[in-house]
Every structure is written in structure tokens, then in C-alpha cells.
């Protein structure tokens, strides 16, 4: 089974996982939008907005996955009126935390005109000053040529997809037609721009089994007779044809709920399980949870999905046991990041909670 088909079965923000499992940047527009969050990818740009209404947009060098000299620009903005757009720039061969004293800062060049050196940003990043940022945004809108240059390399930067992504960012934050919009500016002030939403608070309840265990022979007989046929006709139909032969595991959550799971699909460097809550006697399905995450421990179901074998891009997902069901607890996405995979602002939160 194709991995993207399987991942599409995940709830709410699961389409983001499908994006990470497919090619890094699609040439088509892929979007999922709800009241809670959005992920949007178009051309060489991506957007991730979380359930607090904060957004991060990232643009890359063209053909980023096959290019040795990668430039990444990340634009981040919190929700609410008059919030500032923060910018980070990452260049594959230029880490200011180690090279700043030995080499001059890289410069930004627009339409063959240098706008001067970048400023040192957080950790491994650089940033544009206000004047450079204004020229950068104008070049994006007008499809101008944008490059970054240092003593080592020249880094081309793509505007393809930026207008669609930044418009989506304005839409999600309620800024279209306002003076503070990034792309879709208008005459209205931002007094009616939505304020940030509070981070939901979740409470993880204790479980009886912190780890899963294989079904014993008697349990397996009951399970195959009472539940497996319905599972195979239901969400199990999205799994590989080997599901009926897979080993099944169970973890007691409390006196009335048991978690069961088995391998649903496997790829070259990712895998996912099929997860259900059932009655302890294995005769009744209570909740289908997910078709992808692959790890259970102490009331948490988690997964990390790599966009390729080197982990250049990845998504993370987490479900939490709240005493009656498993609920979405965390989701985020990390794109190319020009090789700096540990740089925190590279991550695009999609679902945040307090636990």
C-alpha cells in the first residue's frame, strides 16, 4: 500500500504527515485547513500554522533535495493585531555560531544589487534587517531574483509558491485586507484580527499497562473471532494485505478499556500501526485511534516519520490517554532546514497542548 494513502487516514492534521512522506516540495498545491491549524505547500514554499493561530512559512532554494547549496528563509508570526514578522535565514555552508569571527557575514542580493550583509540571528541563523526584509518581500511579489552570497558559495532562492503560501498565512490569521497583512494588504486596521488562542490543557491518566504485550493464544482466538473481521472490513482495509497474519499486541488501560495494535504498513524507513481501544474481553470495539504512529508507552502513542532516508524532513505526532479515549496531543513538521536539523525555529508546530 502507498504510504501517502495510509497516512491520509490520520485525523485532522494527518495530511501533513502525508506531505512529509512524499517528495519534499510538491509542484501542486496541497492543503488542509480547519479552525485549528493549517499546512499548505506550493512550489518551493511551505506553511504551518498551529491551533494558537501562530504561523511559520518557509521558502527554499529550487530543487532543494538535490541542491548542495541550500538557502532557507523562515518567516514566523504570532496571532493578534500588529504582531511582528520574524525572519531567520539558514545557509548550508555558513554557520554564524562557528564562522562569524573568521568570515564576513553573507550578503543578500536582489536583482543583481547587493543590499549589504545580513545580521547574525539566533544560533546557526542569519536575519534580514528592516530594509532588506522590505526589499525581499517586494522581490517575492514581483518574482525578482534573490540570492545570498558569502565567501564560500552563492545560494539561489526561489519565490515560486510564495504568494500562495503567504496569502494562506494572511487568511488563516484573519489579516486579508488589513494594513498589517504580509501579502494581501488593504485599508483596514488590525483591530479585528483574531487574538491568539489558548493552548489546550490535557491530562494524561494513569494506565494499568505501560507497555504492550502479545495476545496470548486464548486471547488471540477470541480476538480473531469477535473483532478481527470487523477491523479488516473497517480501518484495517487501509493496511497491508498481511494485517491478518500480523502479531497483535494489547495493553490494559483501565478496567474498561484495552488498547490493541498491530503493524499496518511498512516502508523503506517508516512504519505505522493500526490502533484500537476495545473492551477487555476483546469482544467490542470502542474507538479507532490511528493508522500510523508506531510506538506505545505509558498512555502515549507516538510516531516520527522521515521524509527520506537521511531524515532531512520529518513529522512528529502524539496521542494521549485522557481516561476515556486517546486524543491528539502534539503534531509538528520540520522541512529541509539547510542541514541544521536541530535548529528549533525550523520546526512548524501544527498542534500544541499543555500536559
C-alpha positions in Angstrom: 0.0 0.0 0.0 1.2 3.5 -0.8 2.4 5.3 2.3 0.6 8.6 1.5 -2.7 6.7 1.2 -2.2 5.2 4.7 -1.2 8.5 6.3 -4.2 10.2 4.8 -6.4 8.2 7.2 -5.0 10.0 10.2 -7.3 12.5 11.9 -7.4 16.3 11.4 -3.8 17.3 10.7 -2.7 13.9 9.3 -2.3 15.3 5.8 0.9 16.9 7.0 2.4 13.5 7.5 1.5 12.5 4.0 3.3 15.6 2.7 6.4 14.6 4.7 6.3 11.1 3.4 6.1 12.3 -0.2 8.5 14.4 -2.1 9.8 17.3 -0.1 8.1 20.1 -2.1 5.2 19.3 -4.3 4.7 21.1 -7.6 1.0 21.1 -6.8 -0.9 22.9 -4.0 -1.6 20.6 -1.1 -3.7 22.0 1.8 -5.6 21.1 4.8 -7.4 23.8 6.7 -9.6 23.7 9.7 -10.4 26.0 12.6 -7.5 24.6 14.5 -4.5 24.5 12.1 -3.3 24.5 8.5 -0.5 23.1 6.5 0.0 24.3 2.9 2.7 23.5 0.4 3.1 25.1 -3.0 6.1 25.5 -5.3 9.2 25.9 -3.2 7.3 27.2 -0.1 5.6 25.7 2.9 3.3 27.0 5.6 2.5 25.5 9.0 0.0 27.2 11.4 -0.9 25.8 14.8 -4.0 25.8 17.0 -2.9 29.0 18.7 -3.1 30.7 15.3 0.7 31.2 15.1 2.2 30.6 11.7 5.6 29.8 10.1 6.3 30.0 6.4 9.4 28.6 4.8 10.9 29.1 1.4 13.8 27.2 -0.1 16.3 27.0 -2.9 14.8 25.5 -6.1 15.3 21.7 -6.2 16.2 21.7 -2.5 16.5 18.0 -2.1 19.2 17.7 -4.8 21.0 21.0 -4.3 24.2 21.2 -2.2 24.0 24.9 -1.6 20.6 25.5 0.1 19.2 28.7 1.4 16.1 28.6 3.6 14.1 31.6 4.8 11.7 31.2 7.6 9.0 33.8 8.3 7.2 33.5 11.7 4.3 35.5 13.0 2.2 35.1 16.2 -1.6 35.8 16.0 -3.1 39.1 17.0 -3.1 42.7 15.9 0.2 44.4 14.9 2.4 41.4 15.6 5.9 41.5 14.1 7.1 39.1 11.3 10.3 37.5 12.5 12.8 36.1 9.9 15.6 33.5 10.0 17.9 32.6 7.2 19.9 29.4 7.1 22.7 28.7 4.5 24.1 25.2 4.1 27.8 26.2 4.3 27.5 29.2 6.7 27.0 28.7 10.4 27.5 32.0 12.2 27.9 30.3 15.6 31.3 28.9 14.3 32.3 31.1 11.4 31.2 34.6 12.4 34.6 35.6 13.6 36.6 34.0 10.8 34.4 35.0 7.8 32.3 38.1 6.9 28.5 37.9 7.1 26.8 36.7 3.9 25.1 39.4 1.8 21.6 39.4 0.3 21.5 40.3 -3.4 18.3 41.2 -5.2 18.2 41.7 -9.0 22.0 41.7 -9.0 22.2 44.5 -6.5 23.8 43.8 -3.1 21.7 45.1 -0.1 24.6 44.6 2.3 25.5 41.9 4.9 22.9 40.0 6.9 22.8 40.3 10.7 23.6 37.5 13.0 20.5 35.7 14.1 19.7 33.0 16.7 22.2 30.1 17.0 23.0 29.0 13.4 20.9 31.5 11.6 21.2 34.9 10.0 18.5 37.5 9.6 17.5 40.5 7.4 17.2 44.0 8.8 14.1 46.0 8.1 15.2 47.5 4.8 16.5 44.2 3.5 13.2 42.5 4.6 11.1 45.1 2.7 13.1 44.6 -0.5 13.0 40.8 -0.1 9.2 40.8 0.2 8.9 43.1 -2.8 11.1 40.8 -4.8 8.9 37.8 -3.9 5.8 39.6 -5.1 7.4 40.7 -8.4 9.3 37.5 -9.0 12.7 39.2 -8.7 15.9 37.3 -8.5 17.0 36.6 -4.9 20.4 35.2 -3.9 22.6 35.1 -0.9 26.4 35.1 -1.2 29.3 34.5 1.2 33.0 33.8 0.8 32.2 30.1 0.2 29.1 29.9 -2.1 26.3 31.6 -3.8 22.8 30.4 -2.7 19.9 30.9 -5.1 16.5 31.4 -3.6 13.1 30.6 -5.1 10.0 32.7 -5.0 7.9 30.0 -6.6 4.8 29.4 -4.4 5.5 32.3 -2.0 2.4 34.3 -3.0 0.1 31.4 -2.5 1.7 30.5 0.8 1.8 34.0 2.3 -1.8 34.6 1.2 -2.8 31.5 3.0 -1.0 32.8 6.1 -2.8 36.1 6.0 -6.1 34.2 5.5 -5.5 31.9 8.5 -4.7 34.8 10.8 -7.6 37.0 9.6 -5.4 39.7 8.1 -6.6 39.8 4.5 -7.4 43.4 3.5 -5.7 44.9 6.6 -2.7 47.3 6.7 -0.7 44.6 8.6 -1.2 41.8 6.1 2.0 40.3 4.7 0.8 39.9 1.1 -2.9 40.9 0.9 -2.7 44.4 2.3 -5.7 46.7 2.4 -7.0 49.8 4.2 -8.5 48.3 7.3 -6.6 48.4 10.6 -6.0 45.2 12.5 -8.3 45.8 15.4 -10.5 42.9 14.5 -7.6 40.4 13.7 -8.2 37.4 16.0 -6.2 37.1 19.2 -4.0 34.1 19.9 -5.9 31.1 21.1 -5.1 29.5 24.4 -3.1 26.2 24.4 -5.5 23.4 25.4 -4.7 21.7 28.6 -4.7 17.8 28.6 -4.3 15.5 31.5 -2.8 12.1 30.9 -4.5 9.5 33.1 -2.6 6.5 34.6 -2.8 3.2 32.8 -2.5 -0.4 34.0 0.0 -1.5 31.4 2.8 0.9 30.4 3.9 -1.4 27.6 2.1 -3.6 25.2 2.2 -7.4 25.3 1.4 -10.1 22.7 -2.0 -11.5 22.8 -1.8 -15.0 24.4 -3.3 -17.9 22.4 -6.7 -17.8 24.1 -7.0 -14.0 23.6 -5.9 -14.4 20.0 -8.7 -16.9 19.3 -11.3 -14.6 20.9 -9.9 -11.6 19.1 -9.9 -13.2 15.7 -13.4 -14.5 16.1 -15.0 -11.4 17.7 -13.1 -8.4 16.4 -10.8 -9.1 13.5 -13.4 -9.5 10.8 -14.9 -6.0 11.6 -11.4 -4.5 11.7 -10.4 -6.0 8.4 -13.6 -4.5 6.8 -13.1 -1.2 8.5 -9.9 0.8 9.0 -7.8 -2.4 8.6 -8.7 -2.2 4.9 -6.3 0.7 4.6 -3.4 -1.5 5.8 -1.3 -4.0 4.0 -2.7 -7.4 3.0 -0.6 -9.0 5.7 -2.6 -7.5 8.6 -4.5 -10.7 9.3 -1.2 -12.5 9.8 0.5 -9.8 11.9 1.2 -10.2 15.6 -1.3 -8.4 17.7 -0.5 -6.6 21.0 -2.6 -5.4 23.9 -2.1 -3.0 26.8 -4.7 -2.7 29.6 -5.6 1.0 30.1 -8.1 0.6 32.9 -10.8 -1.9 33.9 -13.0 -1.0 30.9 -10.5 -0.2 28.2 -7.8 -2.2 26.4 -5.5 -0.9 23.7 -4.8 -3.3 20.8 -2.5 -2.8 17.9 -0.6 -4.4 15.1 1.7 -3.4 12.2 -0.4 -1.7 9.5 2.2 -0.7 6.9 6.0 -0.6 6.5 8.1 1.5 4.1 11.8 1.9 3.5 12.4 3.9 6.6 9.0 4.4 8.2 6.3 2.2 9.7 2.8 2.6 11.2 0.5 0.6 13.4 -3.3 0.2 13.4 -4.6 1.2 16.9 -7.9 0.5 18.5 -9.5 0.7 22.0 -11.6 -2.4 22.7 -13.3 -4.0 25.7 -11.1 -6.1 28.0 -12.9 -9.3 26.8 -11.9 -8.4 23.2 -15.5 -8.5 22.0 -16.4 -4.9 21.4 -14.7 -2.0 19.5 -14.8 1.2 21.5 -12.5 3.6 19.5 -10.4 3.6 16.3 -7.4 5.8 17.1 -5.0 5.9 14.2 -3.4 4.1 11.3 0.1 5.3 11.5 2.1 6.1 14.8 4.3 3.2 15.7 5.1 3.4 19.5 3.1 3.0 22.7 4.4 3.8 26.2 2.6 4.6 29.4 -0.6 6.1 27.9 1.1 7.8 24.9 1.0 6.8 21.3 3.8 8.4 19.2 5.4 8.4 15.8 8.2 10.1 13.9 8.1 10.0 10.1 11.1 10.7 7.9 10.7 12.4 4.6 13.7 10.5 3.3 16.4 8.1 4.5 18.6 10.8 5.8 15.9 12.5 7.8 16.1 15.8 6.0 12.4 16.4 6.7 10.2 14.8 9.3 6.9 14.9 11.2 6.1 14.0 14.7 2.7 13.0 16.1 1.4 12.1 19.6 -1.8 10.9 21.1 -2.6 10.9 24.9 -4.9 8.7 27.0 -7.3 11.0 28.9 -9.1 8.3 30.8 -11.8 7.7 28.2 -10.1 7.9 24.8 -6.9 8.8 23.0 -6.8 12.4 21.9 -4.4 14.4 19.6 -1.7 15.9 21.9 1.0 17.1 19.5 1.9 17.5 15.9 4.7 19.2 14.1 6.7 19.3 10.9 10.3 20.1 10.0 11.4 20.8 6.5 14.9 20.9 5.0 16.5 23.5 7.3 19.6 23.6 5.1 21.1 20.8 7.1 20.6 22.4 10.5 18.0 19.9 11.7 18.4 20.8 15.4 17.6 24.5 14.9 14.3 24.9 16.9 12.7 27.6 14.7 12.9 25.2 11.7 10.0 23.2 13.2 6.5 24.1 12.3 4.2 23.4 15.2 0.8 22.2 14.0 -0.9 21.1 17.2 0.2 22.3 20.7 -1.1 21.2 24.1 -0.1 21.5 27.7 0.2 18.3 29.6 
